[in-house]
Amino acid sequence: MAAAAGKIKVENPVVDLDGDEMTRVIWNQIKEKLIFPYVDLKIEYYDLGLPNRDATDDQVTIDAANAIKKHNVGIKCATITPDEARVKEFSLKKMWKSPNGTIRNILNGTVFREPIVIDNIPRLVPGWKKPIVVGRHAFGDQYRATDFVVPGAGKLEMTFTPADGGEPVKYEIFDFKGEGVALGMYNTEESIRGFAESCFQYALSRKWPLYLSTKNTILKKYDGRFMQIFDEIYRTKYQQQFENVGIWYEHRLIDDMVAQGLKSSGGFVWACKNYDGDVQSDIVAQGYGSLGLMTSVLVTPDGRTVEAEAAHGTVTRHWREFQKGNPTSTNPIASIFAWTRGLAHRAKLDGNDELLKFCTDLEAAVIRTVEEGSMTKDLAICVHGTTKVTPDQYMNTEPFMDKIKETFEKLRAGHARELTGTMGPWRLDPLVAERLEKNRQQLVEAGGPHEGSADMRNNLEYADAIIAYHELALDSQGRPLPSLTPGQRIQLCVSFCKAISRHPLISLGIDPRAEHLLGMAGPLLLTDEPCGAMLSLATQVAAVCAPFRSQDYELKVQKTAQLEHIIRMCPEEADSLPDWLRQQGSAHTITALELRRLAHYRVVKAALGLLEEARAAGLPLPQQLLRQAKQSTAALVALAPDWPRYLLLQSEVMLAHYWGAQGAINLALYLMSGAEGPTFELAAVNQLLDDAEREYKLSRAWAAASYKRSIADTGSAVAYCSRECQVAHWKQGGHKAECATLAAGQRQK
């Protein structure tokens, strides 16, 4: 069936699980206002409202779970789990089990609860800037234990009887001298492995590191088995995938993890055993301010099947008011995110980039609506710190949803900022300007850089770049509109790159907005025009560049990615990074100087990529960017004389086209002097010198100058491969005597 005009076509269906009371009302409004007008979607519908579950003897829940298994995506409204009062209210046949538990048992999944972070909603833990996702192993342990009261003195024993008829094994637990209590609990290898697989899959999908917390120092066998299984699965299946995206897995003691979580800024997945997850998920939810801002996603061990829902209940109190015909101010955000998270998984399974962008934009519109001051009563209470909020401080449910739709439409249309044909000054929408000013004020209030300082200016430029890129008009494929010429795209990337690379903390992604900014580079990367490669390099360079000496290079590439996360998560603990490195098996440290090196390298790398794209397109060179590249390269040379030389040499070969041969030669000679590099430098520098000859016609001058400087440095890997190249170059030039001398030196070596 062809997609309706203007709608995003979705090839495969999702399972829609309807619910109860006020959330059922909101659920239908979300579909009618925010989903169906934009998405041509096949729905397999199941009514999990309590009356229908009772009418079908709960078979509808089982059918819905099996449908999710078939189609891989379920999106669920909140439902009632009946107690005695509900049995009486609905005249139920029996007290039906929780539909969530039924679905979880059929899918064998793990539930991950993730907060929705909105800047202007106060948090009880103010340092939590990014989400902490709690994955709870909701099987076994205390929740399926056998416990009893010990009536008096006696011996407590535990016996395991093998099913194959083997000899029973008896364990003596305790010799009671009087009354007491006891319990026996268990878990299964299959369930623990499924839990581990789900956690690794979820962490990969979010690109956040994963931590498992246990008390294996006390429960050496029980909790130790959790730790062993996670470690085994990580090493054999997920370690390379994690390292490829710059994340990692780590086990921590539960008490250490709780302390670390409170000190962190968030941005990780926390795998908890059953009881720990029950407790910590509620603590985390309250720490972020509101259960109305908490999503819940069930993930199967293979990562292919997902069921998304809001973490809150059916909002019975509002439902009673709604039944009376009274207006309500019920928060729909978590239910909206249930739809976006479910559809985003559908998009990933189907390779539907347009649907994925729709989900991202709708979530952004929700957050932006609240940050601009429109919110429901529960959030207004959080903001104003009192239950006595006035009607002008909040909106009722339906007008709030209409406001989200308005923001979403505006975001899609790209009205907030326009580009002039000559790349003149940006024209700011008043709301955008207000938000930028708010960012500036928050920076000052937080004790950050002072007014007028370079740091303040850099942060303002950075915030401006976010807005400049975010509001760039895009077509339905996420590409800039045709009215934006290649030259204008180049110019836009210049300001984008300048803002992201200028400030060392920003370039490392320590600023909480950096990840958001980098994520928004995606649509531009889809273009066939110049600059896509430059932005890709800018987002990845920290992972491929290690601010250390060249020994143990591969290990330090991994450590660098980990350091970046740690600095983001606990900036106040940056001084303890040397200790952390030693614990990780590295004797090296990272310093503020090395952080600056990484920042300058980003500038150089991004600038060079842009220059190459501009040259390939035959466009005029942005002189401002060229000057910035020169300055940063000079600063990098001064800051980083111990870096692997081929990285800087590569930069100079590329810049030589604009600087001229002599400038490149002079710096290359400096880089080659005394360079002790790992063996991979041989091939890298050899290739670069060949590129210099072929692309930039530097062979004779390069060989002559580098020969004079490097001939005495027989221990240098860079100089050695340079001499190999020089032999070939000098043969071509007829310098037979010099060539013979070089060849003899090489044979002797």
Steps between C-alpha positions, in 0.01 A plus 500: 500500500642837407575746776253781550617832362777646713504212746797282590449149366565218750530157341447275803233519772524583868281355775283760677396394851224725632455558872283642775353818644663839437798358316260331255351843419846652453612199295237563235573874493870430442420274206252743345705818550867395486536163326240427233515843327869442421554124481334247268507215749357149515358437847417163656269609781432324831271642767669430834246707691395314813140433383626329184763300686222375725271425205772295326626330818826693445558320169532840331818566701654172387399567139650849519830366634520242221427772245792701638721192460388478138537866402785597740343831611231557762381839626298473819266733686495488881263234640334415831635210703191409704493475877197404710344846464534487121351150487194640673491823294510318165313185615792291377492122470829481691798712603694491173878513501699803393500520119856631517610187683320275250659676204844500662483126568396422142764725343767410759616861499667750729332829591707816463372818662639824361427857613417778254735786586361852452724790596245716680345219708688496834659174607549383857850402389596815307821350363308247290519668160450187287281193556593209722329189363428226754471149357334271755532122487136438588530127568582287802698597812284629787193527274474123452655403831358268763511669839368395838511573869720260695288392799784407732840338542611270221729451203432666163625299202473533122501197270547479122378176342629447141233414243725233349484292816837610632588522865320786682719784623421638845606839635484592867377860524460586868447345840219699663505533878152650500239663277601678178431538129641332189463497123625311199529674163626417155561611145569316175791507259260551208336801663830663596635457147183647353531794738862557399421485128218751541724739692780486243253547216335798668831668583606461137174647375543806724880514454550533875736299723357216707559434869394186688472533877507203740630413845731223384738563792231356730300271268808356332318217321157656443595853395832371373312300237326815375838667468657200322219471245502872419879497462498191279229634268670839477841356410373244250224697330476872575840645590598590145156647426520713815850624419396585146253757636720617789313339792586224745370255760609495863399315818477692827395422854145621564601741779777650284261529205236682705756756614643537151153538349414785736824682416471445126330714237321193359531355153533128574302175531486339844431125507352398836398174657131466580483662845765764421315595183169525684650747747737694276251554217268683741787702646619600154147586387447732795847647462412622152191679630187321379365157408321683221841534336598133511490253212499124530630273223501121507780351288541131412843334526564515125418871492255461211176522694396805702189598693485868600266662753481780755631413846203654682150366568158577359456833692176395668445830683496694172275235347239560769502872417481425129195280558331798667568715195771706673818602314824331606867583471645153448860466386514308167879520452594147608220358281621705202851365558359147510386557143826663388717229658290223350492660155873574521564129550276424202705751300828334595373153414367620164784739416247784481705819555202726438298334777799517735533873436129543565542338843802713582323819394182420695699436818691825442171685453365365830812607690513836329134570579561449871827694498319794342257508794199291390435208736240301690418557866726227641803656332398851604496376859856371454612834355331730753549277801143519624170325442330841489584578140267734315320412174721740304803287596380178335287364216229237486568176316355568157631858459842376611494231233395761244798711606733204447352452153556870424864479611548182298358660186725800548801276548422307183449815297823656622344843561709594800800613295563580134812530286544797272616443145835664570560329833432825684414523870269242648146614573394365837148408592416676831445167677841377387667823608331471838625145541855601410490778758367252757797272429734792555335590831514141621870487420565807714275382785677163504829672582636441152706737285455868583333757278725615221759226544624290213332196651168681513529612139589148391201357682271755341639423155450134578137549600448714192640223281252254649214726405647588162523138399188376675275751328647452153211418268510133392299311246311175567820301459687705758707681237547878487255665264622563142509876560812446711796492262813287552688817585244587766524150642876540519456830682249349740741220580776752564301662780379162623853360516640815655245494780538131577879493490605824659453434867693198640218386728244533223719313252526210743125484543516596867243772452164318531378660176788362293341160445179672391691717256692210351181301462349775293781468247323190368277659234791689348700178479233368263581761238704432189646849520835588662539507879341168588837332548627791707215477748540125523867545586420766756269267690738204496845650542514465879455125469787457251747741658679415824664781700786279619843385400497250219572182698197274562311710248198275446435471873509876539255555217250303706594683820454837334138420415445385857664811641269722302199329652641514851575870471144559382352280770709631792676824406565570866717187514730596213788533747471131585535383139865393543388261775224369275748440219729305729207285608430430133854373449658809348790689653427811295301801610286754326545869575342830409782542248401176330136608494605815316694286253187308419305822456756643257515175308125517448533848355773392261327182393165667441657794320705276273200290411307811408786639292530175310126493432510860383796435272335191350188703426700782341369751753679808634692425818365641828800708606383530860497123533841472338644743754338306783651177370846655484474638853371175643765297321771721643347469846472126459866467408597698809267303726548152362860421404457144626195408296515233228661695219296366215186678625664839479693412188172414332368842593803669350486308174142616459573859598802516272270558205408837652812588695753411234766233507749673726258548789406134492862387473612709795236361732545146370872520581418611851255216541745241374780599734539246778172325423470155653175354373329162488543286192174607342658841437720347230214431263313815595787741439608314190153548356494865599830572332377331185189718520722805535681414179191409303257766621716793599818460288723515806729205431832669417480775760360266759769239446787746500396681816392197698817313402720765657308491826421130535812320373663513843192372680543130432261397779196686374225301336377809321848591376563141391194479279575852378839377381333209321288749312801721435687215333223474245470877462873551453526218249245680291704819533830342399671547839674164482777570750267622771271206427782252539595653836144470622465142378822398670379654825177310480674169433729556797199582724 
